[in-house]
Amino acid sequence: MRAKLFIYLQSDSSDAASWVRVEEPARQSLNVSHGTLQDIATVSAGCRIIVLIPGADVLLAIANIPAGNRQRAMNAIPYALEDQLATDVDTLHFALGERIDNIRIHAAAVDRTHMDGWLEKLRQAHIEPDVITSEILALPWSGSGTESRLATSWVIIVTGNQALVRTGPQTGWVADIDNLDALLRIALHESNGTKPEQVRVINCAPAAAFSGLLADTGITVNIEQSDEAVLSVLGRGYNEKNAINLLQGSYNRREQLGKLWKPWRPALIMLVFLLMIQSGMTIADYMRLKTESDALTQQIAQTYLRTFPDARKVVNPRAQMEQRLKELRGGDIETGGFISLLGSIGQPLKETPGLEIQRINYTEGKIDLALSIGDLQSLDQLKQRLATQGRVTVNIESAASSDNKVEARLQITGQIPGQIKDKAS
């Protein structure tokens, strides 16, 4: 579970703040730090950031809005609370809380100037809050169930010359010490039969005295003296389920991002449109080239079948065509094929006077040449010229004299380039 970092901001324009880091569960007093927002930024990494603002700056109220669409309720809340407000609703920001029943819903109102100021200070310190809520809604509250059950206990924290009063899961107010008893009695009178059975007072200001608080009302007042810092108490007592997050409506992160992107929307739409056109053109070019490639492959296959009608299966027409041409040439030229051998011995044969070729055969890289020549000396000279100029190996298989001529049979074998090089070296 992520640690919680509670930041307490003041209403003034200074960047002074207090903060406390809470690891769950937190049952003991916490160490509260004081400094600037820039100091907080160094310890906020990985934390859920909860900003507490002065309760005096936030009105917590209950509005009569029938159950329905939450967005419609958000639009209606300013007019539902207009009679409870002393300022123009256009200058206020509203946030919705939990619904009590089908008619009533909790709500909060805060001056937009304050909200803008707090958020600006946080942004300057590179702090992005997850929650902004009233400090009153961080007071310890353990109620659950129906509203009458929730009203069985009120909680008050006294700090300095003021008291934070929480009268329900999402209701409360701030009072100065001198008027606390009177305001509590007024709240009891307006509670519509849901008076608390007891009031818990956490006194963090030892100098304050509460003698006679709610005397003669039949309500038990339990006063706890505490030397714990108020922010420490709030950090341990905070329950996000009972808090009203003011980051709603125009201050919601999603809506803020929407506002930032709004000026760029036409450009983004144009970019997407251009990308779609480019993608379409690329696909069209690919399909055209693929069609041409398929047509060329088909033409090669047809040419191959026309050239070699004995072929039965065409898998790779280009490779098959090259293989068949190699076979027609009598093998690889570099390894002494028929064409290669014939080209090597052609010139010496042409230059030999009185030479008549009677028969020529080619088998497995060898040429068997039957010829007639003037005499044995000429035959020997022919052998030498073939071996030298043609760079082949020549063997005289047979030679016989007849009618003043010598009939001979030669076997000529080609040499691969490596063998020629070795012989030359």
C-alpha positions in Angstrom: 0.0 0.0 0.0 1.3 3.5 -0.9 2.3 5.7 1.9 0.2 8.9 2.4 1.8 12.3 2.5 -0.4 14.9 4.2 0.3 18.5 3.3 -1.4 21.3 5.2 -1.7 24.6 3.4 -2.6 28.1 4.7 -4.9 30.6 3.0 -2.2 33.2 2.6 0.1 33.5 -0.4 3.2 32.2 1.3 4.6 28.8 0.3 5.1 27.7 4.0 3.5 24.4 4.8 3.5 21.5 7.2 3.6 17.9 6.2 3.6 14.4 7.7 4.2 11.0 6.1 1.9 8.2 7.2 2.7 4.5 6.7 -0.3 2.2 7.2 -1.4 1.4 9.8 -0.5 4.5 11.9 -1.5 4.2 15.5 1.2 6.4 17.2 2.0 10.0 17.2 3.6 11.1 13.9 6.6 13.5 13.3 5.3 16.6 11.6 7.7 18.6 9.5 7.6 22.3 8.7 9.2 24.2 5.8 8.5 25.2 2.2 6.7 23.3 -0.6 10.0 22.9 -2.3 11.2 20.9 0.7 8.2 18.6 0.4 8.8 17.8 -3.2 12.0 15.9 -2.2 10.0 13.4 0.0 6.8 13.1 -2.0 8.0 10.5 -4.5 5.8 7.4 -4.5 3.3 8.8 -2.0 -0.4 9.4 -2.4 -0.5 13.2 -1.8 -3.4 14.5 0.3 -3.6 18.3 0.7 -5.5 19.6 3.7 -6.8 23.1 3.5 -8.2 25.3 6.2 -11.7 24.3 7.3 -12.7 28.0 7.5 -12.2 28.3 3.7 -14.6 25.4 2.8 -18.3 25.3 3.3 -19.6 21.8 4.1 -23.3 21.5 3.4 -26.2 19.2 2.6 -28.1 20.0 -0.6 -31.6 18.8 -1.6 -31.0 17.3 -5.1 -33.0 14.3 -6.2 -31.0 11.2 -7.1 -30.0 10.9 -10.8 -27.1 11.6 -13.1 -24.1 12.9 -11.1 -23.2 15.4 -13.8 -26.7 16.9 -13.5 -26.3 17.1 -9.8 -23.0 18.9 -10.2 -24.7 21.4 -12.4 -27.6 21.9 -10.0 -25.5 22.1 -6.8 -24.8 25.9 -7.0 -28.4 26.8 -7.2 -29.4 24.3 -4.4 -26.9 25.9 -2.0 -27.4 29.5 -3.1 -29.5 30.5 -0.1 -26.7 29.2 2.3 -24.0 31.3 0.6 -23.0 34.9 1.2 -21.1 35.2 -2.1 -21.9 34.9 -5.8 -22.0 31.2 -6.8 -20.1 32.1 -10.0 -17.0 32.8 -7.9 -17.2 29.4 -6.1 -16.1 25.9 -7.0 -18.4 23.0 -5.9 -17.7 19.4 -5.2 -20.1 16.5 -4.5 -19.8 14.1 -1.6 -21.7 11.0 -0.7 -25.5 10.8 -1.1 -27.5 10.5 2.1 -30.7 9.4 0.6 -32.7 9.9 -2.6 -33.2 13.6 -1.9 -30.1 14.8 0.1 -26.4 14.8 -0.9 -23.3 16.1 0.8 -21.4 18.9 -0.9 -18.5 21.3 -0.5 -18.0 24.9 -1.7 -14.7 26.8 -1.9 -13.7 30.1 -3.5 -12.1 29.6 -6.9 -9.4 32.1 -6.1 -8.2 30.0 -3.2 -8.3 26.8 -5.3 -6.3 28.4 -8.1 -3.8 29.8 -5.6 -3.2 26.5 -3.8 -2.8 24.6 -7.1 -0.5 27.2 -8.5 1.8 27.0 -5.5 1.8 23.2 -5.7 2.6 23.2 -9.4 5.5 25.6 -8.9 6.9 23.1 -6.4 6.3 20.2 -8.8 3.7 18.6 -6.5 0.7 16.9 -8.1 -2.0 16.3 -5.4 -4.3 13.3 -5.5 -6.7 14.7 -3.1 -7.5 18.2 -1.8 -10.0 18.3 1.0 -11.0 20.3 4.1 -9.0 19.6 7.3 -12.4 19.0 9.1 -12.9 15.9 7.0 -9.6 14.4 8.4 -10.8 14.5 12.0 -11.1 11.0 13.5 -14.5 9.6 12.7 -15.6 6.0 13.4 -19.3 6.2 12.7 -20.9 3.9 10.1 -24.4 2.9 9.1 -27.5 5.1 9.1 -27.3 8.8 9.7 -28.8 8.6 13.2 -26.0 6.2 14.1 -23.5 8.6 12.5 -24.7 11.4 14.7 -24.1 9.6 18.0 -20.7 11.3 18.4 -19.3 14.6 17.4 -15.5 15.2 17.3 -13.8 18.5 18.1 -10.1 19.4 17.9 -8.9 22.5 19.6 -5.9 24.2 18.2 -4.8 27.7 19.1 -7.8 29.9 19.4 -10.1 27.9 17.2 -11.9 24.6 17.1 -12.5 22.2 14.3 -15.9 20.5 14.7 -17.0 17.4 12.8 -20.7 16.6 13.2 -21.0 13.9 10.6 -19.0 11.9 8.0 -19.0 14.8 5.6 -20.3 17.7 7.7 -18.6 20.2 10.1 -17.5 23.7 10.6 -14.9 25.9 12.4 -15.5 28.0 15.4 -13.5 30.3 17.6 -13.0 29.2 21.2 -15.1 32.0 22.7 -18.2 31.1 20.7 -17.7 27.3 20.6 -20.4 26.6 23.2 -23.0 28.9 21.6 -22.4 27.5 18.1 -22.6 23.9 19.4 -26.0 24.7 21.0 -27.2 26.2 17.7 -26.1 23.1 15.8 -27.9 20.9 18.3 -31.0 22.9 17.9 -30.8 22.5 14.1 -29.9 18.8 14.2 -33.5 17.7 13.7 -33.6 15.1 16.4 -30.2 13.6 15.5 -28.4 15.0 18.6 -25.1 13.2 19.5 -24.9 11.2 22.6 -21.5 12.5 23.3 -18.9 15.0 22.1 -15.3 14.1 22.0 -12.9 17.0 22.4 -9.2 16.6 21.6 -7.5 19.5 23.2 -4.2 20.2 21.4 -4.0 23.7 23.1 -3.5 23.1 26.8 -4.1 26.7 27.6 -7.7 26.5 26.5 -10.4 25.7 29.1 -13.8 24.2 28.5 -15.6 24.3 31.8 -19.3 24.3 31.3 -19.2 23.2 27.6 -22.7 22.0 26.7 -23.8 22.0 30.3 -27.5 21.2 31.0 -27.9 19.5 27.6 -27.6 15.9 28.7 -24.8 15.3 26.3 -21.6 13.8 27.6 -18.5 15.8 26.8 -15.2 13.9 26.9 -12.1 16.1 26.9 -8.8 14.6 26.0 -5.6 16.6 26.6 -3.0 15.9 23.9 0.4 17.2 23.2 0.3 15.7 19.7 0.5 18.0 16.7 -2.8 18.6 15.1 -1.6 17.4 11.7 -0.4 14.2 13.3 -4.0 13.6 14.7 -5.5 14.4 11.3 -3.1 12.1 9.5 -4.0 9.2 11.7 -7.7 9.9 11.7 -8.1 10.5 7.9 -10.4 8.1 6.0 -10.6 8.8 2.3 -14.1 7.2 2.1 -15.5 10.1 4.2 -13.6 12.9 2.5 -14.9 15.1 -0.3 -12.2 15.5 -2.9 -12.3 19.1 -4.2 -10.5 18.0 -7.4 -13.8 17.6 -9.3 -15.3 19.4 -12.3 -13.0 21.9 -13.8 -10.3 20.9 -11.3 -10.4 17.2 -12.2 -7.2 16.0 -13.8 -8.9 14.6 -16.8 -10.8 17.8 -17.5 -7.6 19.8 -17.0 -5.8 17.6 -19.6 -8.8 18.1 -21.8 -8.5 21.9 -21.6 -4.7 21.7 -22.3 -5.3 19.5 -25.4 -8.3 21.5 -26.7 -6.2 24.2 -28.6 -4.3 21.4 -30.2 -7.3 19.3 -31.2 -7.7 20.7 -34.8 -4.0 20.1 -35.4 -4.2 16.5 -34.0 -7.3 15.8 -36.1 -5.4 17.0 -39.2 -2.4 14.9 -38.3 -4.5 11.8 -37.9 -6.2 12.6 -41.2 -2.8 12.9 -43.0 -1.5 9.7 -41.4 -4.6 7.9 -42.6 -4.1 9.2 -46.1 -0.4 8.3 -46.0 -1.2 4.8 -44.7 -3.8 4.4 -47.5 -1.3 5.4 -50.1 1.3 3.0 -48.7 -1.2 0.2 -48.7 -2.2 1.0 -52.3 1.4 1.1 -53.4 2.0 -2.2 -51.7 -1.0 -3.9 -53.3 0.0 -2.5 -56.8 3.6 -3.7 -56.4 2.4 -7.1 -55.1 0.1 -7.4 -58.1 3.0 -6.6 -60.5 5.3 -9.0 -58.7 2.7 -11.8 -58.9 2.2 -11.1 -62.7 6.0 -11.2 -63.3 6.2 -14.5 -61.4 3.4 -15.9 -63.5 5.2 -14.8 -66.7 8.4 -16.5 -65.6 6.5 -19.6 -64.8 4.9 -19.6 -68.2 8.2 -19.0 -70.0 9.7 -21.8 -68.0 7.0 -24.2 -69.0 7.2 -23.2 -72.6 11.0 -23.6 -72.6 10.9 -26.9 -70.7 7.6 -28.6 -71.5 8.7 -31.7 -69.6 8.6 -29.8 -66.3 5.7 -31.0 -64.2 5.8 -28.7 -61.1 6.8 -25.1 -60.8 7.7 -24.1 -57.3 10.4 -21.4 -57.8 10.4 -20.7 -61.6 13.5 -18.5 -61.4 15.6 -21.0 -59.5 14.4 -23.9 -61.6 15.1 -22.0 -64.8 18.7 -21.3 -63.7 19.2 -24.9 -62.7 18.0 -26.2 -66.1 20.2 -23.7 -68.0 23.1 -25.0 -65.9 22.3 -28.5 -67.0 22.1 -27.4 -70.6 25.6 -25.8 -70.3 26.9 -29.2 -69.0 27.5 -28.1 -65.4 29.1 -25.2 -63.8 31.5 -23.3 -66.0 33.9 -22.8 -63.2 34.2 -26.5 -62.6 34.9 -27.5 -66.3 31.5 -27.8 -68.0 31.1 -28.7 -71.7 30.9 -25.1 -72.9 33.9 -24.2 -70.8 36.0 -27.1 -72.0 35.0 -26.6 -75.6 36.0 -22.9 -75.4 39.3 -23.8 -73.9 40.4 -26.3 -76.6 38.8 -24.6 -79.6 41.7 -22.4 -80.5 44.4 -25.0 -80.4 42.3 -27.4 -82.5 41.6 -24.7 -85.0 45.3 -23.8 -85.4 46.4 -27.4 -86.0 47.0 -28.1 -89.7 45.6 -31.4 -91.2 43.3 -32.0 -88.2 39.9 -33.6 -88.7 37.5 -34.1 -85.9 35.6 -37.3 -86.3 33.6 -37.5 -83.1 33.1 -35.6 -79.8 31.4 -36.8 -76.7 31.0 -35.2 -73.2 30.4 -37.2 -70.1 30.9 -36.2 -66.4 33.1 -33.2 -67.1 35.3 -35.0 -69.7 35.4 -34.7 -73.5 36.2 -37.7 -75.6 37.6 -36.5 -78.9 38.2 -38.8 -81.9 40.3 -37.2 -84.6 42.7 -37.8 -87.5 46.0 -36.0 -87.8 49.1 -36.1 -90.1 51.5 -38.0 -87.9 52.4 -38.9 -84.3 54.6 -35.8 -83.9 51.7 -33.5 -84.8 49.5 -35.4 -82.3 52.1 -34.9 -79.6 52.4 -31.2 -80.4 48.6 -30.9 -80.3 48.5 -32.5 -76.9 51.1 -29.9 -75.6 49.2 -27.0 -77.0 45.9 -28.1 -75.5 47.5 -28.6 -72.1 49.3 -25.2 -72.3 46.8 -22.9 -74.0 43.5 -24.6 -72.9 44.7 -25.3 -69.4 43.2 -28.7 -69.4 44.5 -32.2 -68.8 44.9 -34.3 -72.0 45.4 -38.1 -72.1 45.9 -39.9 -75.4 43.7 -43.0 -75.0 44.7 -44.5 -78.4 46.6 -43.8 -81.6 47.0 -45.8 -84.8 48.5 -45.1 -88.3 46.4 -45.6 -91.3 46.7 -44.3 -94.9 49.5 -41.8 -94.0 47.4 -40.5 -91.1 47.1 -41.1 -87.5 43.7 -41.8 -86.0 43.7 -41.0 -82.3 41.3 -40.7 -79.3 41.9 -38.0 -76.7 40.3 -37.6 -73.3 40.3 -33.9 -72.2 39.4 -33.0 -68.6 38.9 -29.4 -67.4 40.6 -27.9 -64.3 38.9 -25.7 -61.7 40.5 -22.3 -60.9 42.1 -23.5 -57.7 43.9 -26.4 -59.5 45.1 -24.0 -62.2 46.5 -21.6 -59.6 48.2 -24.4 -57.7 49.8 -25.7 -60.9 50.9 -22.3 -61.9 52.6 -21.7 -58.5 
